[in-house]
Amino acid sequence: MKIADLPFDADAMLAGLRPWIECESPTFDAAAVNRMMDVASRDLALMGALVERVPGRMGRGDCVRARMPHPRQGEPGILVMAHLDTVHPVGTINVLPFRREGDRAWGPGLCDMKGGTYLSFEALRVLARIGVATKLPVTILLTSDEEIGSPSTRDLIEAEASRHRYILVPEPGLKDGGMTTGRYAIARFDLATVGKPSHAGARLADGRSAIREMCRKVIEIEAMTTEDCTFSVGVLHAGQWVNCVSSRAVAEALSMAKRQEDLDAGVAKMLALNAPEAEVAFEVKRGVTRPVWEPGEGTLALYEMAKGFAAELGIEAWRQSSGGGSDGNFTGAMGLATLDGLGVEGAGIHTLDEHIHVPTLVSRGKIMAGLLATLE
């Protein structure tokens, strides 16, 4: 099989992707995520997959597990692992509509990561059309809360991955043929300040502002950033009435490091900021953590195979460990052969300029098809 000759059609793929993009699926809207799971489930059923719905928990949406028909079903095989939740709230499609201009196409979640998920489906469809059977059984796992660190799905991901020999993750590809063979460690934190309320006009001096203390803490936390470990605060909620001194503020922080020991040290620094007895109390609670993933022999062998397929297409592939977590953190840290960043290339992820480079739907789809057909 020459992967360069595989019959992928970018126009047809974009047409198939449009309903996926217009079915908005932000993580915190479980009903919206479930509608997207419905769309993907129907596509999988048309492909002949045995589709199973896994109920969501912790208020998050459902997951989908689909097994492609195979004579060796039940043996360790290939797991294609993807998420269908996005960061874009419902209504984003009105300001970031699905559209194409030349070799670019835009839409919420198109790059991260519905495009990569869809090209994985298409790879299986193309192989079926030309009569090429995969040597190993293929399972597809679609999850619902990756964008918030997978708190409700990590156990499902790790349990399913442990039954497989190879893990393929079609998260956005790196520019010009790049793939991800490792990821940094990430920790999230829930922050809160508790002050003393008062009337902001009549009794201002009687109050102790939770907002002001939180702002001080944000500056202090972000100032802890070094080359080894970064700190950022991305969410802050406080106050309800402008004429009241705020009594409570809450925030969320993120820390990232290339090495697990650096993240562990960063976590210790954050937890040391706890000051429950202060005049304005400050509380830090550790949230979701993604372990560092460093590539092992299995991952590097997967990459070399993908690199060979890329070369057949005239692409000089490259690899790196990447910031920004994915569910590949979990499977890679388990020591499983995991190759990430197999999805479509693009830019503007998580913004109102999220777009893809359309030709990579085809090139990346062919590489995925090569892996699926060849792994044994």
BELQUI-V974313 format. One record per run of one state. SS is the DSSP state (h for helix, s for strand, l for the rest). FROM is the first residue (numbers start at 1). TO is the last residue. If there is no record, write none. Layout:
BEGIN
ss->(SS	SS)
from->(FROM	FROM)
to->(TO	TO)
END
This chain:
BEGIN
ss->(l	h	l	h	l	s	l	h	l	s	l	s	l	s	l	s	l	h	l	s	l	s	l	h	l	s	l	h	l	h	l	s	l	s	h	s	l	s	l	s	l	s	l	h	l	s	l	h	l	s	l	s	l	s	l	h	l	s	l	s	l	s	l	h	l	s	l	h	l	s	l	s	l	s	l	h	l)
from->(1	3	6	10	23	26	27	30	47	50	55	63	68	78	84	86	87	92	95	99	102	104	107	110	130	138	144	146	149	154	162	166	169	173	175	178	184	185	195	196	197	199	200	204	207	208	209	210	223	229	239	244	245	248	258	260	272	275	276	281	291	293	294	297	313	318	323	328	334	337	341	345	348	355	358	359	375)
to->(2	5	9	22	25	26	29	46	49	54	62	67	77	83	85	86	91	94	98	101	103	106	109	129	137	143	145	148	153	161	165	168	172	174	177	183	184	194	195	196	198	199	203	206	207	208	209	222	228	238	243	244	247	257	259	271	274	275	280	290	292	293	296	312	317	322	327	333	336	340	344	347	354	357	358	374	376)
END
